[in-house]
Amino acid sequence: TQLLEQSPQFLSIQEGENLTVYCNSSSVFSSLQWYRQEPGEGPVLLVTVVTGGEVKKLKRLTFQFGDARKDSSLHITAAQPGDTGLYLCGRIENYGQNFVFGPGTRLSVLP
Amino acid sequence: GAVVSQHPSRVICKSGTSVKIECRSLDFQATTMFWYRQFPKKSLMLMATSNEGSKATYEQGVEKDKFLINHASLTLSTLTVTSAHPEDSSFYICSARPWTANTEAFFGQGTRLTVV
């Protein structure tokens, strides 16, 4: 199982600020998923990136997959309190037999 | 997105008893289901992977006799915590991978288990 690293681990910002969180691995991803988890709930899939250099937008969220497919970033524009949560990157390995996650970035957006 | 239903959402049990948690994919068939445990303010720790009709594959350090996993159909997997102890108290989450996709999985709502 290849490890996923995420940074920063914790982030606390004011409403309206922009932020970027990162997901990295020493090995190449075939694909990568980003999830958001709120307290007491299961993670919710935000996006899947597959192609190196790919950029996907989901309202105020912009996801980028590195050209070498070893890293990915999530940028949030004008953060809102509703963006608060644990952001996880994850990937399925071994032909769908392993699904592992990074340690997550815990985001708190203060009103 | 696809819907995965996990039941119960909360359960309190006495030490020594067993608890069963169900994970159902409601609108797709799931060849593979994953079970996770999550400690407070931590990420998800993969416990085991189950394939329909096969024995589950457990991650290192996870006791298979303690955490019994059954994946009897393409839409249902169960996790039974046997002879529960207070240290088993945790948030347990399942996810299911559609048989049509190797790249995505969808999560249940989680089960908060408290052993008293």
gemmi code that builds the backbone of each chain (N, CA, C; Angstrom):
import gemmi

chains = {
    "A": [
        ("THR", (0.847, -1.199, 0.000), (0.000, 0.000, 0.000), (0.879, 1.244, 0.000)),
        ("GLN", (0.662, 2.137, -0.956), (1.433, 3.362, -1.033), (0.799, 4.409, -0.134)),
        ("LEU", (1.636, 5.150, 0.590), (1.134, 6.139, 1.517), (0.750, 7.417, 0.788)),
        ("LEU", (-0.299, 8.065, 1.307), (-0.707, 9.374, 0.840), (-0.415, 10.377, 1.944)),
        ("GLU", (0.131, 11.511, 1.563), (0.398, 12.585, 2.509), (-0.487, 13.767, 2.173)),
        ("GLN", (-0.963, 14.435, 3.195), (-1.776, 15.623, 2.996), (-1.234, 16.755, 3.858)),
        ("SER", (-1.340, 17.957, 3.311), (-0.910, 19.130, 4.057), (-1.775, 20.328, 3.697)),
        ("PRO", (-1.975, 21.255, 4.623), (-1.622, 21.105, 6.036), (-2.582, 20.147, 6.732)),
        ("GLN", (-2.250, 19.745, 7.926), (-3.149, 18.865, 8.676), (-4.328, 19.649, 9.240)),
        ("PHE", (-4.081, 20.873, 9.643), (-5.127, 21.718, 10.217), (-5.049, 23.101, 9.566)),
        ("LEU", (-6.208, 23.686, 9.357), (-6.252, 25.013, 8.765), (-7.478, 25.729, 9.298)),
        ("SER", (-7.235, 26.907, 9.858), (-8.337, 27.706, 10.371), (-8.260, 29.083, 9.715)),
        ("ILE", (-9.303, 29.459, 9.019), (-9.286, 30.718, 8.274), (-10.590, 31.463, 8.494)),
        ("GLN", (-10.586, 32.724, 8.070), (-11.789, 33.548, 8.150), (-12.620, 33.385, 6.888)),
        ("GLU", (-13.888, 33.545, 7.052), (-14.808, 33.512, 5.908), (-14.342, 34.507, 4.849)),
        ("GLY", (-14.363, 34.070, 3.591), (-13.965, 34.943, 2.495), (-12.542, 34.745, 2.020)),
        ("GLU", (-11.730, 34.084, 2.819), (-10.344, 33.832, 2.426), (-10.260, 32.669, 1.441)),
        ("ASN", (-9.134, 32.624, 0.733), (-8.855, 31.510, -0.166), (-7.884, 30.547, 0.506)),
        ("LEU", (-7.904, 29.302, 0.071), (-6.986, 28.330, 0.653), (-6.699, 27.228, -0.343)),
        ("THR", (-5.567, 26.569, -0.129), (-5.201, 25.410, -0.952), (-4.697, 24.304, -0.035)),
        ("VAL", (-5.154, 23.112, -0.279), (-4.653, 21.937, 0.443), (-4.083, 20.962, -0.568)),
        ("TYR", (-3.168, 20.120, -0.091), (-2.388, 19.299, -0.997), (-2.429, 17.824, -0.615)),
        ("CYS", (-2.243, 17.019, -1.641), (-2.179, 15.570, -1.460), (-1.012, 15.064, -2.297)),
        ("ASN", (-0.124, 14.283, -1.679), (1.080, 13.837, -2.373), (1.362, 12.370, -2.128)),
        ("SER", (2.047, 11.793, -3.095), (2.488, 10.417, -2.947), (3.823, 10.267, -3.657)),
        ("SER", (4.588, 9.281, -3.247), (5.858, 9.036, -3.926), (5.655, 8.219, -5.198)),
        ("SER", (4.460, 7.658, -5.344), (4.198, 6.834, -6.525), (3.113, 7.477, -7.372)),
        ("VAL", (2.980, 6.999, -8.565), (2.016, 7.557, -9.506), (0.613, 7.073, -9.177)),
        ("PHE", (-0.338, 7.985, -9.215), (-1.736, 7.610, -9.035), (-2.327, 7.207, -10.382)),
        ("SER", (-3.126, 6.207, -10.415), (-3.917, 5.957, -11.621), (-5.125, 6.891, -11.616)),
        ("SER", (-5.621, 7.162, -10.429), (-6.693, 8.141, -10.257), (-6.682, 8.569, -8.807)),
        ("LEU", (-7.359, 9.640, -8.510), (-7.395, 10.151, -7.150), (-8.771, 10.716, -6.870)),
        ("GLN", (-9.247, 10.475, -5.671), (-10.538, 11.013, -5.270), (-10.355, 12.007, -4.118)),
        ("TRP", (-11.169, 13.042, -4.122), (-11.251, 13.972, -3.003), (-12.617, 13.829, -2.356)),
        ("TYR", (-12.609, 13.792, -1.025), (-13.834, 13.670, -0.247), (-13.870, 14.763, 0.820)),
        ("ARG", (-15.076, 15.100, 1.234), (-15.251, 15.953, 2.408), (-16.105, 15.195, 3.420)),
        ("GLN", (-15.664, 15.245, 4.655), (-16.396, 14.572, 5.719), (-16.753, 15.579, 6.811)),
        ("GLU", (-18.017, 15.604, 7.168), (-18.467, 16.433, 8.277), (-18.571, 15.564, 9.524)),
        ("PRO", (-18.479, 16.167, 10.695), (-18.495, 15.377, 11.933), (-19.713, 14.457, 12.023)),
        ("GLY", (-19.469, 13.194, 12.364), (-20.557, 12.247, 12.549), (-21.174, 11.730, 11.269)),
        ("GLU", (-20.546, 12.049, 10.134), (-21.069, 11.608, 8.850), (-20.001, 10.843, 8.085)),
        ("GLY", (-20.444, 10.111, 7.055), (-19.482, 9.476, 6.185), (-18.922, 10.469, 5.172)),
        ("PRO", (-17.761, 10.182, 4.587), (-17.197, 11.070, 3.565), (-18.092, 11.136, 2.324)),
        ("VAL", (-18.117, 12.299, 1.716), (-18.887, 12.502, 0.492), (-17.918, 12.782, -0.642)),
        ("LEU", (-18.069, 12.035, -1.722), (-17.179, 12.204, -2.863), (-17.388, 13.573, -3.507)),
        ("LEU", (-16.267, 14.296, -3.693), (-16.320, 15.592, -4.371), (-15.952, 15.447, -5.843)),
        ("VAL", (-14.849, 14.744, -6.098), (-14.371, 14.659, -7.472), (-13.400, 13.496, -7.628)),
        ("THR", (-13.287, 13.016, -8.838), (-12.249, 12.052, -9.213), (-11.423, 12.678, -10.321)),
        ("VAL", (-10.109, 12.638, -10.167), (-9.217, 13.114, -11.230), (-8.430, 11.923, -11.754)),
        ("VAL", (-8.239, 11.933, -13.043), (-7.643, 10.762, -13.691), (-6.444, 11.130, -14.568)),
        ("THR", (-6.554, 12.248, -15.293), (-5.544, 12.605, -16.297), (-4.542, 13.607, -15.727)),
        ("GLY", (-3.244, 13.377, -15.955), (-2.223, 14.314, -15.504), (-2.492, 15.708, -16.026)),
        ("GLY", (-2.391, 16.706, -15.142), (-2.655, 18.078, -15.540), (-4.122, 18.473, -15.523)),
        ("GLU", (-4.961, 17.531, -15.228), (-6.407, 17.788, -15.259), (-6.828, 18.808, -14.204)),
        ("VAL", (-7.747, 19.668, -14.567), (-8.331, 20.639, -13.641), (-9.842, 20.469, -13.673)),
        ("LYS", (-10.420, 20.336, -12.500), (-11.882, 20.233, -12.411), (-12.395, 21.267, -11.425)),
        ("LYS", (-13.524, 21.849, -11.768), (-14.121, 22.866, -10.895), (-15.475, 22.395, -10.396)),
        ("LEU", (-15.708, 22.674, -9.138), (-16.984, 22.355, -8.506), (-17.366, 23.591, -7.709)),
        ("LYS", (-18.100, 24.493, -8.344), (-18.474, 25.786, -7.752), (-17.218, 26.520, -7.312)),
        ("ARG", (-17.017, 26.728, -6.053), (-15.842, 27.478, -5.582), (-14.622, 26.582, -5.337)),
        ("LEU", (-14.749, 25.317, -5.645), (-13.642, 24.383, -5.431), (-12.979, 24.063, -6.760)),
        ("THR", (-11.653, 24.139, -6.794), (-10.887, 23.797, -7.990), (-9.904, 22.694, -7.629)),
        ("PHE", (-9.985, 21.623, -8.351), (-9.128, 20.466, -8.122), (-8.132, 20.362, -9.266)),
        ("GLN", (-6.877, 20.106, -8.922), (-5.869, 19.945, -9.961), (-5.090, 18.665, -9.715)),
        ("PHE", (-4.815, 17.980, -10.786), (-4.016, 16.756, -10.737), (-2.663, 17.088, -11.343)),
        ("GLY", (-1.578, 16.764, -10.661), (-0.255, 17.093, -11.163), (0.052, 16.400, -12.477)),
        ("ASP", (0.918, 17.017, -13.242), (1.275, 16.458, -14.556), (1.820, 15.043, -14.440)),
        ("ALA", (2.582, 14.792, -13.396), (3.180, 13.470, -13.200), (2.252, 12.519, -12.450)),
        ("ARG", (1.092, 12.998, -12.097), (0.070, 12.202, -11.378), (0.587, 11.658, -10.056)),
        ("LYS", (1.428, 12.467, -9.380), (1.892, 12.092, -8.047), (1.350, 13.042, -6.985)),
        ("ASP", (0.658, 14.085, -7.420), (0.175, 15.041, -6.449), (-1.117, 15.680, -6.959)),
        ("SER", (-1.839, 16.235, -6.029), (-3.091, 16.894, -6.374), (-3.329, 18.021, -5.377)),
        ("SER", (-4.082, 19.002, -5.809), (-4.400, 20.113, -4.917), (-5.885, 20.438, -5.005)),
        ("LEU", (-6.358, 20.994, -3.916), (-7.741, 21.475, -3.839), (-7.686, 22.932, -3.399)),
        ("HIS", (-8.213, 23.810, -4.232), (-8.237, 25.234, -3.919), (-9.678, 25.666, -3.697)),
        ("ILE", (-9.896, 26.350, -2.595), (-11.230, 26.877, -2.306), (-11.163, 28.402, -2.345)),
        ("THR", (-12.037, 28.975, -3.126), (-12.116, 30.428, -3.253), (-13.230, 30.968, -2.347)),
        ("ALA", (-12.928, 32.041, -1.665), (-13.927, 32.707, -0.813), (-14.609, 31.703, 0.112)),
        ("ALA", (-13.815, 31.104, 0.972), (-14.329, 30.042, 1.836), (-15.514, 30.511, 2.687)),
        ("GLN", (-16.418, 29.576, 2.923), (-17.592, 29.853, 3.740), (-17.640, 28.882, 4.913)),
        ("PRO", (-18.331, 29.230, 5.994), (-18.417, 28.312, 7.137), (-18.910, 26.915, 6.749)),
        ("GLY", (-19.732, 26.831, 5.730), (-20.221, 25.533, 5.281), (-19.155, 24.657, 4.656)),
        ("ASP", (-17.979, 25.229, 4.381), (-16.865, 24.443, 3.843), (-16.109, 23.714, 4.947)),
        ("THR", (-16.424, 24.026, 6.178), (-15.749, 23.392, 7.321), (-15.915, 21.884, 7.251)),
        ("GLY", (-14.818, 21.165, 7.495), (-14.873, 19.709, 7.487), (-13.498, 19.109, 7.318)),
        ("LEU", (-13.479, 17.798, 7.216), (-12.240, 17.065, 6.988), (-12.157, 16.726, 5.499)),
        ("TYR", (-11.098, 17.177, 4.854), (-10.912, 16.925, 3.435), (-9.905, 15.790, 3.269)),
        ("LEU", (-10.352, 14.780, 2.586), (-9.558, 13.567, 2.435), (-9.269, 13.312, 0.969)),
        ("CYS", (-8.031, 12.956, 0.686), (-7.757, 12.415, -0.637), (-7.602, 10.906, -0.475)),
        ("GLY", (-8.020, 10.196, -1.483), (-7.957, 8.753, -1.401), (-7.768, 8.155, -2.776)),
        ("ARG", (-7.338, 6.914, -2.784), (-7.194, 6.261, -4.072), (-7.437, 4.767, -3.926)),
        ("ILE", (-7.945, 4.233, -4.993), (-8.186, 2.799, -5.055), (-6.987, 2.164, -5.725)),
        ("GLU", (-6.481, 1.104, -5.111), (-5.300, 0.433, -5.629), (-5.597, -1.033, -5.906)),
        ("ASN", (-4.641, -1.671, -6.527), (-4.693, -3.125, -6.652), (-5.986, -3.577, -7.320)),
        ("TYR", (-6.287, -2.934, -8.443), (-7.456, -3.314, -9.236), (-8.741, -3.278, -8.399)),
        ("GLY", (-8.833, -2.241, -7.582), (-10.046, -2.036, -6.816), (-10.102, -2.763, -5.495)),
        ("GLN", (-9.026, -3.390, -5.080), (-9.056, -4.177, -3.867), (-8.606, -3.428, -2.626)),
        ("ASN", (-7.974, -2.309, -2.784), (-7.583, -1.479, -1.636), (-8.045, -0.062, -1.888)),
        ("PHE", (-8.572, 0.556, -0.871), (-9.001, 1.951, -0.980), (-8.459, 2.653, 0.250)),
        ("VAL", (-7.434, 3.475, 0.041), (-6.739, 4.081, 1.173), (-6.836, 5.593, 1.101)),
        ("PHE", (-6.683, 6.200, 2.272), (-6.825, 7.638, 2.401), (-5.576, 8.253, 3.004)),
        ("GLY", (-5.422, 9.533, 2.696), (-4.430, 10.322, 3.396), (-4.935, 10.669, 4.782)),
        ("PRO", (-4.110, 11.326, 5.598), (-4.498, 11.685, 6.966), (-5.532, 12.797, 7.031)),
        ("GLY", (-5.732, 13.497, 5.925), (-6.767, 14.519, 5.882), (-6.285, 15.895, 6.287)),
        ("THR", (-7.006, 16.892, 5.813), (-6.824, 18.280, 6.241), (-8.110, 18.704, 6.922)),
        ("ARG", (-7.991, 19.109, 8.168), (-9.166, 19.546, 8.919), (-9.293, 21.056, 8.771)),
        ("LEU", (-10.322, 21.487, 8.059), (-10.533, 22.899, 7.759), (-11.633, 23.475, 8.631)),
        ("SER", (-11.331, 24.624, 9.187), (-12.333, 25.355, 9.957), (-12.446, 26.757, 9.381)),
        ("VAL", (-13.627, 27.123, 8.927), (-13.862, 28.456, 8.374), (-14.715, 29.231, 9.370)),
        ("LEU", (-14.144, 30.280, 9.886), (-14.811, 31.051, 10.938), (-15.618, 32.193, 10.342)),
        ("PRO", (-16.832, 32.409, 10.847), (-17.661, 33.487, 10.296), (-17.157, 34.861, 10.690)),
    ],
    "B": [
        ("GLY", (-24.919, 11.053, -6.999), (-24.009, 9.949, -6.749), (-24.744, 8.738, -6.224)),
        ("ALA", (-24.050, 7.614, -6.216), (-24.631, 6.379, -5.742), (-24.865, 6.441, -4.233)),
        ("VAL", (-25.845, 5.679, -3.765), (-26.244, 5.742, -2.357), (-25.840, 4.473, -1.631)),
        ("VAL", (-25.180, 4.674, -0.503), (-24.832, 3.569, 0.380), (-25.473, 3.843, 1.734)),
        ("SER", (-26.211, 2.876, 2.212), (-26.926, 3.040, 3.480), (-26.290, 2.166, 4.547)),
        ("GLN", (-25.989, 2.754, 5.672), (-25.369, 2.029, 6.769), (-26.319, 2.089, 7.966)),
        ("HIS", (-26.440, 0.954, 8.633), (-27.401, 0.862, 9.742), (-26.865, -0.041, 10.840)),
        ("PRO", (-26.983, 0.304, 12.115), (-27.608, 1.537, 12.602), (-26.637, 2.712, 12.550)),
        ("SER", (-27.125, 3.897, 12.770), (-26.250, 5.060, 12.802), (-25.590, 5.200, 14.179)),
        ("ARG", (-26.303, 4.748, 15.189), (-25.741, 4.760, 16.539), (-26.163, 3.493, 17.259)),
        ("VAL", (-25.265, 2.956, 18.073), (-25.616, 1.790, 18.871), (-24.802, 1.819, 20.157)),
        ("ILE", (-25.484, 1.482, 21.227), (-24.838, 1.341, 22.530), (-25.041, -0.096, 22.976)),
        ("CYS", (-23.972, -0.754, 23.361), (-24.103, -2.140, 23.791), (-23.278, -2.370, 25.043)),
        ("LYS", (-23.572, -3.470, 25.698), (-22.844, -3.826, 26.916), (-21.594, -4.623, 26.569)),
        ("SER", (-20.592, -4.510, 27.392), (-19.369, -5.287, 27.202), (-19.705, -6.767, 27.129)),
        ("GLY", (-19.064, -7.452, 26.205), (-19.265, -8.881, 26.065), (-20.306, -9.272, 25.047)),
        ("THR", (-21.111, -8.329, 24.627), (-22.132, -8.643, 23.618), (-21.575, -8.385, 22.224)),
        ("SER", (-22.334, -8.823, 21.220), (-21.926, -8.630, 19.830), (-22.855, -7.641, 19.148)),
        ("VAL", (-22.312, -6.920, 18.210), (-23.079, -5.912, 17.485), (-22.871, -6.097, 15.990)),
        ("LYS", (-23.963, -6.046, 15.233), (-23.873, -6.185, 13.783), (-24.196, -4.859, 13.124)),
        ("ILE", (-23.352, -4.475, 12.175), (-23.555, -3.251, 11.403), (-23.761, -3.655, 9.946)),
        ("GLU", (-24.794, -3.088, 9.329), (-25.098, -3.416, 7.939), (-24.702, -2.288, 7.001)),
        ("CYS", (-24.246, -2.672, 5.820), (-23.887, -1.707, 4.783), (-24.551, -2.170, 3.491)),
        ("ARG", (-25.427, -1.339, 2.948), (-26.163, -1.698, 1.739), (-25.934, -0.672, 0.634)),
        ("SER", (-25.676, -1.167, -0.566), (-25.656, -0.283, -1.723), (-27.069, -0.297, -2.294)),
        ("LEU", (-27.693, 0.866, -2.368), (-29.120, 0.936, -2.676), (-29.420, 0.961, -4.166)),
        ("ASP", (-28.554, 1.537, -4.959), (-28.883, 1.682, -6.374), (-27.779, 1.185, -7.291)),
        ("PHE", (-26.902, 0.349, -6.770), (-25.877, -0.255, -7.606), (-25.405, -1.537, -6.957)),
        ("GLN", (-24.759, -2.359, -7.751), (-24.188, -3.597, -7.243), (-22.711, -3.363, -6.912)),
        ("ALA", (-22.331, -3.805, -5.737), (-20.984, -3.546, -5.250), (-20.197, -4.838, -5.171)),
        ("THR", (-19.233, -4.963, -6.062), (-18.377, -6.140, -6.017), (-17.528, -6.126, -4.757)),
        ("THR", (-17.078, -4.940, -4.398), (-16.159, -4.791, -3.283), (-16.697, -3.781, -2.291)),
        ("MET", (-16.595, -4.121, -1.024), (-16.951, -3.185, 0.039), (-15.780, -3.082, 1.008)),
        ("PHE", (-15.634, -1.900, 1.572), (-14.529, -1.625, 2.478), (-15.088, -1.213, 3.839)),
        ("TRP", (-14.411, -1.646, 4.881), (-14.792, -1.244, 6.236), (-13.655, -0.459, 6.862)),
        ("TYR", (-14.044, 0.650, 7.496), (-13.071, 1.540, 8.115), (-13.450, 1.797, 9.562)),
        ("ARG", (-12.422, 2.173, 10.289), (-12.623, 2.641, 11.658), (-12.006, 4.035, 11.735)),
        ("GLN", (-12.670, 4.924, 12.433), (-12.178, 6.286, 12.533), (-12.175, 6.718, 13.986)),
        ("PHE", (-11.004, 7.119, 14.457), (-10.880, 7.650, 15.808), (-11.099, 9.152, 15.765)),
        ("PRO", (-11.446, 9.745, 16.900), (-11.753, 11.174, 16.919), (-10.657, 12.027, 16.285)),
        ("LYS", (-11.071, 12.881, 15.389), (-10.189, 13.839, 14.717), (-9.072, 13.167, 13.918)),
        ("LYS", (-9.288, 11.940, 13.520), (-8.311, 11.213, 12.709), (-8.924, 10.823, 11.369)),
        ("SER", (-8.065, 10.347, 10.490), (-8.529, 9.897, 9.186), (-9.118, 8.500, 9.287)),
        ("LEU", (-9.508, 7.972, 8.157), (-10.118, 6.653, 8.114), (-9.034, 5.584, 8.069)),
        ("MET", (-9.174, 4.572, 8.899), (-8.238, 3.468, 8.918), (-8.920, 2.258, 8.305)),
        ("LEU", (-8.370, 1.772, 7.196), (-8.957, 0.619, 6.529), (-8.802, -0.611, 7.407)),
        ("MET", (-9.918, -1.277, 7.668), (-9.893, -2.494, 8.475), (-9.836, -3.734, 7.589)),
        ("ALA", (-10.686, -3.747, 6.567), (-10.777, -4.938, 5.739), (-11.478, -4.612, 4.439)),
        ("THR", (-11.209, -5.450, 3.467), (-11.851, -5.376, 2.161), (-12.622, -6.665, 1.952)),
        ("SER", (-13.864, -6.538, 1.547), (-14.645, -7.755, 1.320), (-15.155, -7.788, -0.109)),
        ("ASN", (-15.060, -8.952, -0.703), (-15.604, -9.199, -2.032), (-16.768, -10.169, -1.920)),
        ("GLU", (-17.769, -9.908, -2.698), (-18.973, -10.733, -2.638), (-18.649, -12.201, -2.843)),
        ("GLY", (-19.087, -13.017, -1.887), (-18.900, -14.454, -1.999), (-17.541, -14.957, -1.564)),
        ("SER", (-16.660, -14.049, -1.141), (-15.313, -14.462, -0.709), (-15.056, -14.052, 0.733)),
        ("LYS", (-13.996, -14.634, 1.294), (-13.599, -14.210, 2.635), (-12.983, -12.815, 2.559)),
        ("ALA", (-13.194, -12.046, 3.606), (-12.650, -10.693, 3.640), (-11.141, -10.730, 3.808)),
        ("THR", (-10.494, -9.705, 3.282), (-9.054, -9.526, 3.468), (-8.844, -8.456, 4.523)),
        ("TYR", (-8.188, -8.823, 5.602), (-8.023, -7.917, 6.733), (-6.665, -7.223, 6.684)),
        ("GLU", (-6.650, -5.985, 7.107), (-5.402, -5.245, 7.212), (-4.620, -5.753, 8.422)),
        ("GLN", (-3.333, -5.533, 8.356), (-2.465, -5.981, 9.436), (-2.899, -5.349, 10.753)),
        ("GLY", (-2.972, -6.185, 11.771), (-3.338, -5.695, 13.090), (-4.813, -5.739, 13.391)),
        ("VAL", (-5.637, -6.063, 12.420), (-7.079, -6.159, 12.633), (-7.438, -7.629, 12.867)),
        ("GLU", (-8.082, -7.896, 13.999), (-8.401, -9.282, 14.359), (-9.625, -9.763, 13.600)),
        ("LYS", (-9.450, -10.744, 12.771), (-10.569, -11.231, 11.958), (-11.619, -11.954, 12.788)),
        ("ASP", (-11.221, -12.528, 13.927), (-12.202, -13.206, 14.768), (-12.977, -12.211, 15.623)),
        ("LYS", (-12.438, -11.031, 15.735), (-13.073, -9.979, 16.505), (-14.064, -9.197, 15.631)),
        ("PHE", (-13.650, -8.947, 14.427), (-14.447, -8.164, 13.482), (-14.828, -9.081, 12.317)),
        ("LEU", (-16.000, -9.689, 12.429), (-16.452, -10.637, 11.420), (-17.135, -9.896, 10.280)),
        ("ILE", (-16.677, -10.158, 9.079), (-17.239, -9.488, 7.914), (-17.844, -10.529, 6.989)),
        ("ASN", (-19.076, -10.258, 6.588), (-19.781, -11.126, 5.648), (-20.277, -10.298, 4.475)),
        ("HIS", (-20.035, -10.768, 3.277), (-20.465, -10.041, 2.066), (-21.226, -11.050, 1.217)),
        ("ALA", (-22.445, -11.319, 1.639), (-23.204, -12.428, 1.070), (-23.872, -12.097, -0.260)),
        ("SER", (-24.049, -10.804, -0.534), (-24.688, -10.440, -1.798), (-23.998, -9.213, -2.367)),
        ("LEU", (-24.359, -8.847, -3.583), (-23.738, -7.701, -4.238), (-24.226, -6.370, -3.689)),
        ("THR", (-25.167, -6.415, -2.764), (-25.675, -5.165, -2.201), (-25.592, -5.097, -0.683)),
        ("LEU", (-25.032, -6.113, -0.055), (-25.022, -6.119, 1.406), (-23.733, -6.705, 1.961)),
        ("SER", (-23.129, -5.952, 2.874), (-22.015, -6.464, 3.659), (-22.310, -6.150, 5.116)),
        ("THR", (-21.884, -7.039, 5.998), (-22.094, -6.802, 7.422), (-20.779, -6.921, 8.174)),
        ("LEU", (-20.665, -6.110, 9.197), (-19.540, -6.158, 10.120), (-20.104, -6.469, 11.489)),
        ("THR", (-19.634, -7.557, 12.098), (-20.063, -7.912, 13.443), (-18.883, -7.755, 14.389)),
        ("VAL", (-19.068, -6.912, 15.376), (-18.061, -6.746, 16.423), (-18.415, -7.739, 17.522)),
        ("THR", (-17.577, -8.738, 17.696), (-17.896, -9.798, 18.649), (-17.276, -9.510, 20.008)),
        ("SER", (-17.982, -9.946, 21.050), (-17.505, -9.773, 22.420), (-16.914, -8.366, 22.602)),
        ("ALA", (-17.761, -7.407, 22.376), (-17.302, -6.018, 22.360), (-16.758, -5.569, 23.715)),
        ("HIS", (-15.741, -4.738, 23.647), (-15.160, -4.118, 24.836), (-15.172, -2.612, 24.654)),
        ("PRO", (-15.038, -1.872, 25.739), (-15.068, -0.407, 25.614), (-14.064, 0.142, 24.611)),
        ("GLU", (-12.918, -0.516, 24.465), (-11.922, -0.021, 23.501), (-12.346, -0.206, 22.050)),
        ("ASP", (-13.421, -0.949, 21.836), (-13.973, -1.090, 20.477), (-14.872, 0.087, 20.126)),
        ("SER", (-15.172, 0.914, 21.106), (-16.004, 2.094, 20.841), (-15.315, 2.964, 19.791)),
        ("SER", (-16.053, 3.306, 18.769), (-15.449, 4.052, 17.662), (-16.523, 4.393, 16.644)),
        ("PHE", (-16.107, 5.069, 15.591), (-16.958, 5.372, 14.447), (-16.553, 4.412, 13.326)),
        ("TYR", (-17.489, 3.593, 12.882), (-17.213, 2.607, 11.842), (-17.927, 3.051, 10.563)),
        ("ILE", (-17.203, 3.011, 9.459), (-17.753, 3.473, 8.180), (-17.514, 2.411, 7.121)),
        ("CYS", (-18.513, 2.204, 6.273), (-18.333, 1.297, 5.148), (-18.342, 2.101, 3.848)),
        ("SER", (-17.729, 1.537, 2.838), (-17.873, 2.100, 1.501), (-18.020, 0.965, 0.505)),
        ("ALA", (-18.610, 1.281, -0.610), (-18.889, 0.277, -1.626), (-18.409, 0.762, -2.983)),
        ("ARG", (-17.765, -0.132, -3.695), (-17.273, 0.199, -5.039), (-18.185, -0.464, -6.058)),
        ("PRO", (-18.775, 0.329, -6.957), (-19.608, -0.280, -8.001), (-18.794, -1.227, -8.861)),
        ("TRP", (-19.450, -2.302, -9.288), (-18.695, -3.267, -10.075), (-18.267, -2.695, -11.425)),
        ("THR", (-18.908, -1.585, -11.827), (-18.586, -0.951, -13.091), (-17.425, 0.018, -12.988)),
        ("ALA", (-16.929, 0.256, -11.773), (-15.909, 1.298, -11.598), (-14.748, 0.788, -10.756)),
        ("ASN", (-13.542, 1.021, -11.216), (-12.369, 0.677, -10.422), (-11.809, 1.874, -9.685)),
        ("THR", (-12.396, 3.058, -9.917), (-11.769, 4.275, -9.414), (-12.563, 5.009, -8.345)),
        ("GLU", (-13.760, 4.599, -8.070), (-14.559, 5.358, -7.106), (-15.255, 4.429, -6.125)),
        ("ALA", (-15.514, 4.969, -4.971), (-16.313, 4.254, -3.978), (-17.172, 5.268, -3.240)),
        ("PHE", (-18.261, 4.786, -2.704), (-19.222, 5.660, -2.039), (-19.427, 5.162, -0.617)),
        ("PHE", (-19.642, 6.125, 0.278), (-19.625, 5.818, 1.696), (-20.996, 5.815, 2.332)),
        ("GLY", (-21.113, 4.978, 3.345), (-22.277, 5.037, 4.207), (-22.149, 6.190, 5.191)),
        ("GLN", (-23.177, 6.349, 6.000), (-23.231, 7.477, 6.917), (-22.401, 7.246, 8.173)),
        ("GLY", (-21.953, 6.028, 8.367), (-21.172, 5.721, 9.550), (-22.036, 5.212, 10.695)),
        ("THR", (-21.409, 4.457, 11.588), (-22.066, 3.942, 12.794), (-21.220, 4.290, 14.005)),
        ("ARG", (-21.837, 4.991, 14.940), (-21.152, 5.329, 16.188), (-21.434, 4.213, 17.186)),
        ("LEU", (-20.420, 3.440, 17.503), (-20.559, 2.344, 18.463), (-19.988, 2.773, 19.809)),
        ("THR", (-20.800, 2.604, 20.830), (-20.353, 2.863, 22.201), (-20.551, 1.592, 23.013)),
        ("VAL", (-19.492, 1.093, 23.591), (-19.558, -0.110, 24.413), (-19.402, 0.300, 25.878)),
        ("VAL", (-20.395, -0.068, 26.673), (-20.383, 0.368, 28.074), (-20.191, -0.823, 29.020)),
    ],
}
model = gemmi.Model(1)
for chain_id, residues in chains.items():
    chain = gemmi.Chain(chain_id)
    for i, (resn, *xyz) in enumerate(residues, 1):
        res = gemmi.Residue()
        res.name, res.seqid = resn, gemmi.SeqId(i, " ")
        for name, pos in zip(("N", "CA", "C"), xyz):
            atom = gemmi.Atom()
            atom.name, atom.element = name, gemmi.Element(name[0])
            atom.pos, atom.b_iso = gemmi.Position(*pos), 0.0
            res.add_atom(atom)
        chain.add_residue(res)
    model.add_chain(chain)
structure = gemmi.Structure()
structure.add_model(model)
structure.setup_entities()
